[in-house]
Amino acid sequence: MKESARYVKIVEWSEEDQCFVGSCPGLLYGGCHGDRELEVFEQLCVAVDEAIELYQRDGKPLPPSTSGRDYATKMLSVA
């Protein structure tokens, strides 16, 4: 398993920006954006891998994992 699999990756449509926006809460502040959902997800995966490499290169501990928290079910209960 890649280290990046420990982090939730979100791609969602932004009405304000009129494009898809990708983020990885807890690991990346900011993210990536574009007109095609799949391309944004691919960019996001690369950005997450690069962020992890930077943490490791700098000898910093990675933020706590965000995967395995069943965010999808939690969001359904809010909707």
N, C-alpha and C positions, 0 to 999 in steps of 0.2 A: 504494500500500500504506500502510495506517495504521501508525504507529509501534508501536502495541500488538501488531501481528502479529509483532513481533520477540521476544515473550515467551510462554513456555509457560504455559498456563492449565490447572489441574488441578481437576476436581470428582470427589470420591470419597465413598463412604458411610463414615460414622464409627460404628462399633458403640458406642463410648464415649458419643458425643453423641446417637446415634439420629437422625441427620439427615445430609444431604449437606453437605460442607464444600468450599469453593472456595479455592484459593490460587494464587499466582503467584510461585514461588520466584525469589529474586534481586531482585525488584522490590517486592513487598508482604510485610510481616510481619504475620501475621494473615490475614484474609480475610473470607469471608462464609459464611453457612450457611442452610439451610432444608429444608423437606420435599420440595420438587420439584426434581429435578436440573436441568432446563432453566432454571428461574427462578434457581437459584444461579449457573449459568453466565452468564446475562444480567447478574446483579448483579456478578459477577466482571469481566466485560468493561467495565462502567461504572467499577468501582473502578480497573481498570488504566488506562483512559483518564484518569481524574482524577489518579491518581498521576503519570502522565507529564506532565500539564499542570502539576502542582505543581513537579516537577523543572525544567521549562522556565521557568516563571514565576520561580522562585528562582535561575535561572541555573546550576543544578547539572548536571553531566554525568549522563546516564542510565547505569544499571548495564549491564554487558555483556549482550548479547542471549542469551537461552536457547533460542531456536528454532533449528531446523536441526541439532540434536544427536541426533536419532533416539532419543529417550527410550523410545519404545514397544519398539523392538527390544532396547535395553539391559535393560529390565524383564523381557522374556521370557527372557533368558539367566540372570536371577537366580531366576526362579520355578521 
